[in-house]
């Protein structure tokens, strides 16, 4: 029983990381019809910004306050970079899908190369307070604190995005744009602002995942974001593009599936099961689990 609970919690921690990476991606894909293949770079931007901030403030043994500041800095950096990318690179290429793919792939490769030049190709140990490596007792079960941090952050982002989409003007424009972007434009609504806001939110969520992922994995490396992007895209497709709720459900399913299958079968088998699930969803329900519902 203890093993099952531990696998469930660590699987939910992994699912939370997938959700943070995929939540902004699904909104961008659903509203702007842009599959941002440089989105994984934003994860790395958050991770490395947090690492630099944490080591500058607290060295190899930062305090909880230092880590909190580092996570905020990483999140802000992701939002800033995403906004700049949307304004300077993506905005001129709306309705030009092939060029978007080329630009975002090129940006991703260039970003990884830049990180390797500055910080090297080897993983860097992520400094963190000692308590993040310990466990908390919940209902008599020992639960890793690093998983609880990710789960809490993902839950907060899910609630925040849901409230944003349902109760703000830009959020309503995003929801309407995901359902029928042409109609929203025909009504004279300026969707450009919504595009930029969605990119910024997506960049912030991805960077938050990168910063907290450093605590979860204990290390960061330049290709970590690109590797995470593969699963994030799978989560978006399984959940349904533009759907935050669908993304949350899909991330949970993928994270738990990976964790349990990799443990009870063999390492790597869980990844194959995720690919099989993705193929099944594409064949049976191509619109995803949520069927196009935004929130």
Secondary structure, 3 states (H helix, E strand, C coil): CHHHHHHHHHHHHHHHHHHHHHHHHHHHHHHHCCCCCCHHHHHHHHHHHHHHHHHHHHCCCCCHHHHHHHHHHHHHHHHHHHHHHHHHHHHHHCCCHHHHHHHHHHHHHHHHHHHHHHHCCCCEECCCCHHHHCEEEECCEEEEHHHHHHHHHHHHHHHHHHHHHHHCHHHHHHHHHHHHHHHHHHCCCCHHHHHHHHHHHHHHHHHHHHHHHHHHHCEECCCHHHHHHHHHHHHHHHHCCCCHHHHHHHHHHHHHHHHHHHHHCCCCHHHHHHHHHHHHHHHHCCCCCCCCCCC
